[in-house]
């Protein structure tokens, strides 16, 4: 029950932060919206900063949850890397152009500061996941050790580039289809990592 209450408080806070902003949301607002007393909130969180951090942690976990599943799969390191990059590129968009997750959509549209904190935390987690995949690839002889050492953070930065409308608009203006561009980048990265 305690976990459900904590989860409910985090979700209510996330919605309020997205709608009103962190600065304009009070602990009383969270208490009222969650139909819990302020004392209940303070049982789980010392202050608004702590609940804000819990919201950021939850959102970053939503971003990397699919990559964690890929990491645990029985696929080759090359297959994991390709699946990882494809999943990363699908986080913010779906074929209709709408957002996959309302949580991520709210975060990206309504609270830029929180979105950046969440992206940074998610990026750290993604780099750690990639390091494991790249190490597996080196150990299996699929990836060049020297290339794999450089690739983790670089791959995350390249994938994040597709999150920005200016990048995708630039691709379209240049006559490139987004999906073709994504697949070309994935192939380029995988080919650059291969053991010669």
N, C-alpha and C positions, 0 to 999 in steps of 0.2 A: 504494500500500500504506500509506503514512504517513497519508493521509487516512482510510482505513478504520480504522486503529488508533486515531486520534484520535476518530473517530466512535464507535467501540466503547467507549472510555474514558468519553466523555460519557454514552452511554446507560447504561452500568453505574453510573456515579456518580448519574445521575438516579434509577435504580431504588433504589439504596441510600439516597439522600437521602429519597426518598418513604417507604421502609420504616422507616429508622432515625432519620431527621432528619439535618440537616447537621452539627450539633454532635457527634452520636454516630457519625459515619462518619469513618474515618481513611483516609489515603492507602494504608495497608496493606490495608484492607478493599477498596478499589477495585482494587488490584493483584491480590489473591487472587480476587475475583469476576470480573475480566476475564482471568484467567490470564496476566497480564503481570507482569513484575517492577517493583518500585518505580522502578528506574532508567528504565524505559520511560515510566512516567507522568511523571517529572520531565523527560524529553526534550520533552514536549508542554506541561506545566503546571508553573509554578514552585511552586505551593502549592494547598491545598484551596480557597482563596478564588477562585483563577483558574479552577479546574475548575467551581466553583459558578457563577461568572459565565458560563462557556460553556454550562452547563445552562440558565440563565435566558435567555440569548440564543437558544438553540435552541428553547426553548419559546415564546418571544415570536414567533419566525419562524413556528412552526407555527400560531399564532393568526392571523397576518396573511397567510399564504400565499395563501389564497383571495381576499382583498381585492386583493393585488398582481396576480393574474390578471385580476380585474375591471377594474382600472385600465388594463391593457394591451389590453382588448377594444375593438372598433370601435363599441360602443354609444354613444348620446348621453350627455351628462353626467347628465341626469335618470335615464336607464336605469342608468348606472353607480352613481349614488347609491342608487337603490332596491335594486339587486343587492348593493351594499356593505352596506347595513343588514340586508338579509335574511341574507346570509352571516354577518354579525357575530352576529346573533341565533341562528343555527344552530350556532355554535361549541361551546357547552356542552351542547346538548340535541339529541336526535333524537326523532322522533315517539313512540317508546316510552318516552321519558323518561330513557333511559340516555345516558351520555356518548358522543359521537362518537369521541373519541380517548382511549385509555387513558392516554397521556402527560398530556393536559390533565386527565383525571379524577384521576389520582394527585396532580398538582400542586394541584388545588383542594381535595381532601379531606384530604391527609395533611401538607402543609407550608404552613401559612397564610402564614408570613413570605415564603417563596419565591414563593408564588402572588401575593402583593401586589407583589413586585418584578417578577415577570414581567408582571403586568397593567399596571403603570406603564410598563414598557418597550414593551409591545405598544400601549398607548394612545398613546404618543409616535409610534410608527410609523403607527398608524391616523390620527392627526391629520394627519401629513404626506401620507398617501395622500388623505385627504379634501380637503386644501388644493389638491391637483392637480385633483381632480374638480370642486371648486367653482370654481376658476379657469377650467377648461374651460367650465363652465356659464355663467360671467359673459361670457367671450369669445364664446360662441355665442349670447348673448342669452337664455339659458334661466333664469338666476338673477339676482336683484337684487344688485348689488355690495355694498350696505350690509348686506343680510341674510347674504350669503355670508361677509363678513368676520367675522361673529360666530358662524358656525355650526359650524366644524370641531370645536373642543373640546366644544362643547355636545352635538353629535350623539354623540360618543364616550361622554360621561357618561350620556346617556339610554340608549344601547345597553347600557352596563354595568349600568344599573339592573335590566335584565331578568335579569342573572346572579344576583341575590340572591334567595334563597328567600322572604324577607319580602315583597318586591315582588310576586312572582308569587302568593304565598299571599293577599296583600291584594287582588289583582285577582280571584282566584277567590271570596273571601269576599264581594266586592262584586257577584258575579254576572257578571263579565267572563270570557270565554274568552281564554286567553293569545294564541292565534293572531290572533283578532279585534283584541285590544288592540295587538299588534305591528303589524298592518297599519294600524290607525288612527293609531298614532304615526308610522309611515313616511309616510302620506298627509299628516298634519299638518305634518311637517318639509318635505316636498317642496312642498306648497302655500305654506308660509311663505317659501320661497326663490324662488318663481316671480317673474319679472319682470312687473310690472303693465302 
